[in-house]
Amino acid sequence: MRALVRALVATLVCVLALGACSSGGSDDDPDDGGSADVGAATTSSAAPAPEDLAAALAEVCVEVTAGIDAFNYGDLDETVARFEAAVPLAEAAAEEAPSAETEAMLEAVRYYADLPADDYLEASASSPEFLRHKNTTLTLCNYQGPPADGPSSGVEA
């Protein structure tokens, strides 16, 4: 748990530092790729404490981790199913602990839930959006890699 909190704190520091240096888009520009939305989350409300953020994302990360494991084992239908299950959890987390991190996680799980299973491999190899969301999920869930003993059941702690 401490490792997750440390990772979330480090992520928060990086996101805030990048946000300060980013030219980003404005809320007036609908074609800015949504970058203003993530920045707006940090300015419209106080960021949750790292332990609150970790608690808010805990259930989301169970599904996200299972989805990543399924992807790593080549079960793309299970990958999509796990991210579909993560969407309502991420929506609740974004409401419970509004922040750039919970908004980024919500955006990531929606992206992966909406991505057809047949498109995962090509997107993982060539899509900057896939890579951006991959970085979000791996970092916020402190993903350490798939279990050595085989595909995830999604029930491990």
VODREN-452607 format. One line per 3 residues: number of its first residue (from 0); for each residue x, y, z of N, C-alpha, C. Coordinates in nm, 4 decimals. Example, Ala and Ser with C-alpha at 12.3 -4.5 7.8 and 13.67 -1.06 7.14 Angstrom:
% residues 2
0 = 1.3190,-0.5690,0.7800,1.2300,-0.4500,0.7800,1.3200,-0.3300,0.7800 ~ 1.2850,-0.2250,0.7080,1.3670,-0.1060,0.7140,1.2900,0.0030,0.7870
***
This chain:
% residues 157
0 = 0.0820,-0.1185,0.0000,0.0000,0.0000,0.0000,0.0870,0.1256,0.0000 ~ 0.1970,0.1227,0.0808,0.2855,0.2388,0.0842,0.3475,0.2648,-0.0520 ~ 0.3805,0.1567,-0.1239,0.4398,0.1739,-0.2565,0.3404,0.2414,-0.3499
3 = 0.2128,0.2055,-0.3387,0.1104,0.2673,-0.4220,0.0967,0.4149,-0.3877 ~ 0.0959,0.4465,-0.2595,0.0850,0.5866,-0.2182,0.2055,0.6657,-0.2681 ~ 0.3276,0.6077,-0.2540,0.4475,0.6772,-0.3036,0.4394,0.6989,-0.4537
6 = 0.3923,0.5974,-0.5269,0.3803,0.6108,-0.6722,0.2782,0.7180,-0.7080 ~ 0.1682,0.7222,-0.6336,0.0662,0.8225,-0.6616,0.1170,0.9633,-0.6308 ~ 0.1928,0.9777,-0.5220,0.2504,1.1083,-0.4891,0.3480,1.1508,-0.5977
9 = 0.4338,1.0582,-0.6411,0.5298,1.0901,-0.7472,0.4561,1.1290,-0.8749 ~ 0.3491,1.0583,-0.9070,0.2708,1.0891,-1.0254,0.2080,1.2271,-1.0139 ~ 0.1536,1.2571,-0.8958,0.0921,1.3870,-0.8745,0.1933,1.4987,-0.8946
12 = 0.3134,1.4815,-0.8413,0.4184,1.5818,-0.8574,0.4524,1.5988,-1.0049 ~ 0.4663,1.4874,-1.0768,0.4991,1.4943,-1.2202,0.3879,1.5613,-1.2995 ~ 0.2629,1.5250,-1.2698,0.1503,1.5832,-1.3423,0.1430,1.7334,-1.3178
15 = 0.1603,1.7728,-1.1925,0.1556,1.9159,-1.1629,0.2705,1.9905,-1.2290 ~ 0.3898,1.9299,-1.2285,0.5046,1.9947,-1.2929,0.4835,2.0048,-1.4433 ~ 0.4336,1.8975,-1.5039,0.4088,1.9009,-1.6477,0.2984,1.9997,-1.6818
18 = 0.1965,2.0075,-1.5979,0.0870,2.1008,-1.6210,0.1337,2.2445,-1.6169 ~ 0.2271,2.2740,-1.5295,0.2783,2.4104,-1.5188,0.3603,2.4494,-1.6402 ~ 0.4261,2.3503,-1.7006,0.5120,2.3788,-1.8158,0.4397,2.3639,-1.9484
21 = 0.3225,2.3045,-1.9483,0.2508,2.2733,-2.0710,0.1840,2.3974,-2.1282 ~ 0.1898,2.4080,-2.2598,0.1182,2.5175,-2.3232,-0.0289,2.4840,-2.3316 ~ -0.0624,2.3511,-2.3423,-0.2008,2.3042,-2.3395,-0.2916,2.3789,-2.4333
24 = -0.4196,2.3468,-2.4251,-0.5190,2.4165,-2.5039,-0.6056,2.4983,-2.4122 ~ -0.6933,2.5747,-2.4718,-0.7851,2.6531,-2.3903,-0.9200,2.5853,-2.3905 ~ -1.0036,2.6220,-2.2959,-1.1377,2.5666,-2.2911,-1.2192,2.6132,-2.4111
27 = -1.1750,2.7195,-2.4778,-1.2475,2.7720,-2.5924,-1.2196,2.6932,-2.7194 ~ -1.1169,2.6084,-2.7200,-1.0768,2.5346,-2.8399,-1.1213,2.3900,-2.8302 ~ -1.2300,2.3521,-2.8991,-1.2775,2.2151,-2.8898,-1.1843,2.1147,-2.9568
30 = -1.0882,2.1597,-3.0359,-0.9977,2.0685,-3.1053,-0.8638,2.0562,-3.0364 ~ -0.8562,2.0855,-2.9066,-0.7272,2.0804,-2.8392,-0.6922,1.9422,-2.7859 ~ -0.7713,1.8405,-2.8198,-0.7393,1.7050,-2.7792,-0.7777,1.6753,-2.6350
33 = -0.8516,1.7643,-2.5718,-0.8988,1.7406,-2.4365,-0.7987,1.7754,-2.3285 ~ -0.6854,1.8310,-2.3631,-0.5847,1.8603,-2.2618,-0.6341,1.9631,-2.1612 ~ -0.7214,2.0531,-2.2013,-0.7710,2.1535,-2.1080,-0.8581,2.0893,-2.0008
36 = -0.9274,1.9809,-2.0342,-1.0148,1.9158,-1.9377,-0.9366,1.8614,-1.8192 ~ -0.8232,1.7980,-1.8435,-0.7437,1.7429,-1.7349,-0.6886,1.8559,-1.6503 ~ -0.6398,1.9612,-1.7102,-0.5881,2.0748,-1.6356,-0.6966,2.1434,-1.5553
39 = -0.8175,2.1463,-1.6081,-0.9279,2.2101,-1.5378,-0.9595,2.1370,-1.4086 ~ -0.9378,2.0074,-1.4052,-0.9680,1.9295,-1.2854,-0.8791,1.9722,-1.1691 ~ -0.7550,2.0116,-1.1979,-0.6660,2.0500,-1.0891,-0.6919,2.1919,-1.0427
42 = -0.7452,2.2771,-1.1299,-0.7670,2.4141,-1.0896,-0.9061,2.4351,-1.0320 ~ -1.0015,2.3492,-1.0640,-1.1372,2.3698,-1.0179,-1.1601,2.3162,-0.8778 ~ -1.0750,2.2278,-0.8292,-1.0912,2.1744,-0.6946,-0.9547,2.1385,-0.6381
45 = -0.9505,2.1329,-0.5078,-0.8250,2.0947,-0.4425,-0.7965,1.9484,-0.4715 ~ -0.6706,1.9167,-0.4929,-0.6317,1.7785,-0.5192,-0.6523,1.6964,-0.3924 ~ -0.7014,1.5729,-0.4082,-0.7194,1.4893,-0.2898,-0.5841,1.4499,-0.2316
48 = -0.5840,1.4191,-0.1039,-0.4622,1.3693,-0.0401,-0.4245,1.2376,-0.1064 ~ -0.2948,1.2051,-0.1124,-0.2522,1.0820,-0.1791,-0.3247,0.9571,-0.1295 ~ -0.3496,0.9485,0.0007,-0.4190,0.8297,0.0513,-0.5646,0.8278,0.0061
51 = -0.6269,0.9454,-0.0092,-0.7631,0.9519,-0.0609,-0.7670,0.9122,-0.2079 ~ -0.6676,0.9557,-0.2818,-0.6586,0.9192,-0.4228,-0.6389,0.7692,-0.4368 ~ -0.5490,0.7127,-0.3576,-0.5244,0.5679,-0.3617,-0.6512,0.4910,-0.3275
54 = -0.7226,0.5363,-0.2265,-0.8463,0.4691,-0.1864,-0.9517,0.4800,-0.2966 ~ -0.9617,0.5977,-0.3584,-1.0607,0.6183,-0.4641,-1.0323,0.5298,-0.5852 ~ -0.9044,0.5079,-0.6135,-0.8675,0.4293,-0.7319,-0.8494,0.2801,-0.7040
57 = -0.8569,0.2380,-0.5790,-0.8278,0.0987,-0.5440,-0.9140,-0.0003,-0.6229 ~ -1.0455,0.0179,-0.6226,-1.1338,-0.0743,-0.6940,-1.1122,-0.0658,-0.8446 ~ -1.0899,0.0546,-0.8942,-1.0639,0.0727,-1.0375,-0.9402,-0.0075,-1.0757
60 = -0.8366,0.0025,-0.9943,-0.7099,-0.0634,-1.0261,-0.7192,-0.2157,-1.0223 ~ -0.8115,-0.2710,-0.9438,-0.8315,-0.4164,-0.9465,-0.8727,-0.4585,-1.0875 ~ -0.9696,-0.3886,-1.1438,-1.0169,-0.4211,-1.2797,-0.9125,-0.3853,-1.3846
63 = -0.8499,-0.2690,-1.3707,-0.7486,-0.2260,-1.4669,-0.6326,-0.3251,-1.4702 ~ -0.5859,-0.3669,-1.3533,-0.4746,-0.4618,-1.3456,-0.5134,-0.5950,-1.4092 ~ -0.6344,-0.6405,-1.3816,-0.6813,-0.7645,-1.4442,-0.6902,-0.7493,-1.5960
66 = -0.7318,-0.6310,-1.6415,-0.7378,-0.6048,-1.7856,-0.6006,-0.6022,-1.8495 ~ -0.5047,-0.5410,-1.7812,-0.3674,-0.5376,-1.8326,-0.3092,-0.6786,-1.8363 ~ -0.3334,-0.7556,-1.7301,-0.2872,-0.8944,-1.7273,-0.3467,-0.9726,-1.8445
69 = -0.4769,-0.9574,-1.8663,-0.5427,-1.0284,-1.9769,-0.4793,-0.9885,-2.1101 ~ -0.4503,-0.8602,-2.1289,-0.3843,-0.8142,-2.2505,-0.2476,-0.8814,-2.2653 ~ -0.1711,-0.8842,-2.1560,-0.0379,-0.9443,-2.1603,-0.0422,-1.0936,-2.1911
72 = -0.1524,-1.1592,-2.1548,-0.1681,-1.3022,-2.1844,-0.2403,-1.3263,-2.3163 ~ -0.2752,-1.2191,-2.3886,-0.3351,-1.2330,-2.5208,-0.4853,-1.2536,-2.5210 ~ -0.5525,-1.2379,-2.4080,-0.6972,-1.2538,-2.4021,-0.7617,-1.1157,-2.4179
75 = -0.7787,-1.0754,-2.5426,-0.8236,-0.9391,-2.5706,-0.9709,-0.9179,-2.5376 ~ -1.0538,-1.0224,-2.5501,-1.1938,-1.0086,-2.5108,-1.2053,-0.9847,-2.3605 ~ -1.1257,-1.0552,-2.2811,-1.1234,-1.0349,-2.1363,-1.0687,-0.8957,-2.1029
78 = -0.9726,-0.8503,-2.1804,-0.9176,-0.7156,-2.1603,-1.0290,-0.6122,-2.1704 ~ -1.1055,-0.6183,-2.2776,-1.2152,-0.5233,-2.2979,-1.3178,-0.5366,-2.1856 ~ -1.3517,-0.6597,-2.1477,-1.4510,-0.6810,-2.0413,-1.4052,-0.6185,-1.9094
81 = -1.2782,-0.6318,-1.8771,-1.2266,-0.5754,-1.7522,-1.2298,-0.4229,-1.7548 ~ -1.1969,-0.3636,-1.8698,-1.2026,-0.2177,-1.8779,-1.3466,-0.1681,-1.8792 ~ -1.4378,-0.2445,-1.9381,-1.5795,-0.2073,-1.9309,-1.6264,-0.2076,-1.7855
84 = -1.5819,-0.3077,-1.7082,-1.6179,-0.3145,-1.5664,-1.5550,-0.2003,-1.4872 ~ -1.4416,-0.1494,-1.5339,-1.3720,-0.0414,-1.4638,-1.4370,0.0949,-1.4859 ~ -1.5130,0.1122,-1.5926,-1.5694,0.2442,-1.6241,-1.6559,0.2993,-1.5102
87 = -1.7579,0.2262,-1.4612,-1.8391,0.2852,-1.3541,-1.7583,0.3085,-1.2252 ~ -1.6593,0.2267,-1.2013,-1.5730,0.2458,-1.0844,-1.4897,0.3721,-1.0989 ~ -1.4400,0.3961,-1.2195,-1.3611,0.5173,-1.2456,-1.4498,0.6416,-1.2406
90 = -1.5733,0.6297,-1.2863,-1.6672,0.7427,-1.2761,-1.6910,0.7779,-1.1291 ~ -1.7095,0.6752,-1.0462,-1.7295,0.6984,-0.9027,-1.6050,0.7597,-0.8393 ~ -1.4876,0.7126,-0.8783,-1.3620,0.7659,-0.8238,-1.3453,0.9124,-0.8622
93 = -1.3784,0.9462,-0.9866,-1.3660,1.0848,-1.0319,-1.4632,1.1762,-0.9579 ~ -1.5772,1.1222,-0.9206,-1.6745,1.2013,-0.8445,-1.6326,1.2121,-0.6977 ~ -1.5826,1.1026,-0.6430,-1.5427,1.0982,-0.5019,-1.4176,1.1802,-0.4731
96 = -1.3214,1.1742,-0.5638,-1.1931,1.2432,-0.5442,-1.1555,1.3171,-0.6720 ~ -1.2254,1.4254,-0.7038,-1.1987,1.4972,-0.8288,-1.0534,1.5452,-0.8356 ~ -0.9864,1.5061,-0.9433,-0.8467,1.5445,-0.9627,-0.8079,1.5148,-1.1062
99 = -0.6928,1.5633,-1.1441,-0.6410,1.5329,-1.2779,-0.6189,1.3824,-1.2917 ~ -0.5759,1.3176,-1.1845,-0.5472,1.1744,-1.1893,-0.6735,1.0915,-1.2088 ~ -0.7794,1.1222,-1.1322,-0.9014,1.0432,-1.1480,-0.9664,1.0702,-1.2834
102 = -0.9559,1.1924,-1.3330,-1.0081,1.2232,-1.4661,-0.9276,1.1506,-1.5740 ~ -0.7956,1.1471,-1.5588,-0.7109,1.0762,-1.6553,-0.7407,0.9270,-1.6533 ~ -0.7624,0.8715,-1.5334,-0.7954,0.7287,-1.5243,-0.9296,0.7018,-1.5910
105 = -1.0273,0.7862,-1.5666,-1.1584,0.7700,-1.6288,-1.1457,0.7745,-1.7808 ~ -1.0704,0.8706,-1.8309,-1.0493,0.8802,-1.9756,-0.9817,0.7537,-2.0294 ~ -0.8828,0.7030,-1.9565,-0.8105,0.5836,-2.0003,-0.9003,0.4604,-2.0032
108 = -0.9772,0.4374,-1.8965,-1.0598,0.3168,-1.8954,-1.1713,0.3261,-1.9989 ~ -1.2228,0.4451,-2.0227,-1.3236,0.4596,-2.1292,-1.2619,0.4284,-2.2657 ~ -1.1416,0.4784,-2.2882,-1.0728,0.4520,-2.4152,-1.0567,0.3013,-2.4358
111 = -1.0026,0.2327,-2.3357,-0.9786,0.0883,-2.3492,-1.1079,0.0079,-2.3550 ~ -1.2121,0.0516,-2.2849,-1.3409,-0.0178,-2.2895,-1.4055,-0.0045,-2.4272 ~ -1.3854,0.1103,-2.4918,-1.4453,0.1359,-2.6233,-1.3624,0.0805,-2.7395
114 = -1.2374,0.0446,-2.7137,-1.1499,-0.0057,-2.8197,-1.1881,-0.1507,-2.8507 ~ -1.2272,-0.1804,-2.9755,-1.2614,-0.3184,-3.0087,-1.1415,-0.4119,-2.9870 ~ -1.1691,-0.5308,-2.9369,-1.0634,-0.6282,-2.9078,-0.9737,-0.6503,-3.0291
117 = -1.0326,-0.6528,-3.1482,-0.9553,-0.6768,-3.2703,-0.8573,-0.5632,-3.3013 ~ -0.8755,-0.4468,-3.2410,-0.7896,-0.3309,-3.2680,-0.6787,-0.3107,-3.1650 ~ -0.6806,-0.3886,-3.0568,-0.5847,-0.3677,-2.9483,-0.4397,-0.3801,-2.9928
120 = -0.4064,-0.4855,-3.0652,-0.2658,-0.5075,-3.1004,-0.2114,-0.3968,-3.1894 ~ -0.2881,-0.3572,-3.2897,-0.2425,-0.2494,-3.3774,-0.2310,-0.1179,-3.3000 ~ -0.3311,-0.0892,-3.2171,-0.3277,0.0349,-3.1390,-0.2095,0.0351,-3.0427
123 = -0.1816,-0.0794,-2.9805,-0.0706,-0.0842,-2.8846,0.0633,-0.0612,-2.9529 ~ 0.0704,-0.0932,-3.0812,0.1950,-0.0772,-3.1551,0.2105,0.0608,-3.2189 ~ 0.0977,0.1310,-3.2404,0.1111,0.2530,-3.3205,0.0372,0.3761,-3.2690
126 = -0.0480,0.3629,-3.1701,-0.1312,0.4761,-3.1296,-0.0709,0.5547,-3.0139 ~ -0.0460,0.6849,-3.0349,0.0014,0.7686,-2.9242,-0.1021,0.7765,-2.8108 ~ -0.2296,0.7725,-2.8473,-0.3355,0.7767,-2.7461,-0.3323,0.6501,-2.6598
129 = -0.3093,0.5341,-2.7226,-0.2969,0.4083,-2.6484,-0.1806,0.4185,-2.5502 ~ -0.0679,0.4712,-2.5965,0.0507,0.4846,-2.5119,0.0255,0.5806,-2.3951 ~ -0.0410,0.6914,-2.4210,-0.0713,0.7881,-2.3158,-0.1580,0.7242,-2.2078
132 = -0.2607,0.6520,-2.2500,-0.3495,0.5861,-2.1530,-0.2788,0.4698,-2.0830 ~ -0.1904,0.4032,-2.1545,-0.1112,0.2959,-2.0930,-0.0270,0.3528,-1.9790 ~ 0.0384,0.4648,-2.0040,0.1200,0.5288,-1.9000,0.0351,0.5676,-1.7791
135 = -0.0845,0.6180,-1.8047,-0.1754,0.6551,-1.6957,-0.2102,0.5343,-1.6110 ~ -0.2560,0.4274,-1.6751,-0.3014,0.3107,-1.5989,-0.1862,0.2417,-1.5277 ~ -0.0730,0.2265,-1.5949,0.0408,0.1600,-1.5305,0.0894,0.2397,-1.4098
138 = 0.0952,0.3704,-1.4236,0.1459,0.4551,-1.3157,0.0474,0.4643,-1.1999 ~ -0.0767,0.4992,-1.2292,-0.1737,0.5185,-1.1215,-0.2084,0.3895,-1.0483 ~ -0.1964,0.2767,-1.1169,-0.2237,0.1481,-1.0516,-0.0958,0.0797,-1.0051
141 = 0.0171,0.1454,-1.0243,0.1456,0.0904,-0.9801,0.1619,-0.0541,-1.0293 ~ 0.1363,-0.0730,-1.1577,0.1400,-0.2072,-1.2169,0.2823,-0.2605,-1.2200 ~ 0.3005,-0.3807,-1.1676,0.4332,-0.4413,-1.1578,0.4556,-0.5541,-1.2579
144 = 0.3572,-0.5871,-1.3382,0.3704,-0.6944,-1.4360,0.2747,-0.8068,-1.4049 ~ 0.2540,-0.8940,-1.5037,0.1586,-1.0033,-1.4828,0.2122,-1.1047,-1.3821 ~ 0.1224,-1.1746,-1.3153,0.1665,-1.2777,-1.2216,0.2439,-1.3862,-1.2956
147 = 0.3447,-1.4384,-1.2317,0.4295,-1.5402,-1.2939,0.3569,-1.6726,-1.3096 ~ 0.2519,-1.6935,-1.2308,0.1845,-1.8231,-1.2326,0.0708,-1.8330,-1.3326 ~ 0.0519,-1.7354,-1.4179,-0.0478,-1.7480,-1.5228,-0.1488,-1.6352,-1.5208
150 = -0.2519,-1.6512,-1.6027,-0.3525,-1.5461,-1.6174,-0.4183,-1.5116,-1.4834 ~ -0.4532,-1.3855,-1.4711,-0.5136,-1.3335,-1.3500,-0.6585,-1.3754,-1.3381 ~ -0.6998,-1.4062,-1.2168,-0.8407,-1.4337,-1.1914,-0.9135,-1.3049,-1.1557
153 = -0.8356,-1.1987,-1.1283,-0.8940,-1.0709,-1.0915,-0.9309,-1.0625,-0.9444 ~ -0.8932,-1.1659,-0.8666,-0.9307,-1.1673,-0.7265,-0.8107,-1.1468,-0.6342 ~ -0.6918,-1.1418,-0.6855,-0.5758,-1.1256,-0.5979,-0.5730,-0.9873,-0.5362
156 = -0.5056,-0.9799,-0.4247,-0.4992,-0.8534,-0.3508,-0.4044,-0.7567,-0.4146
***
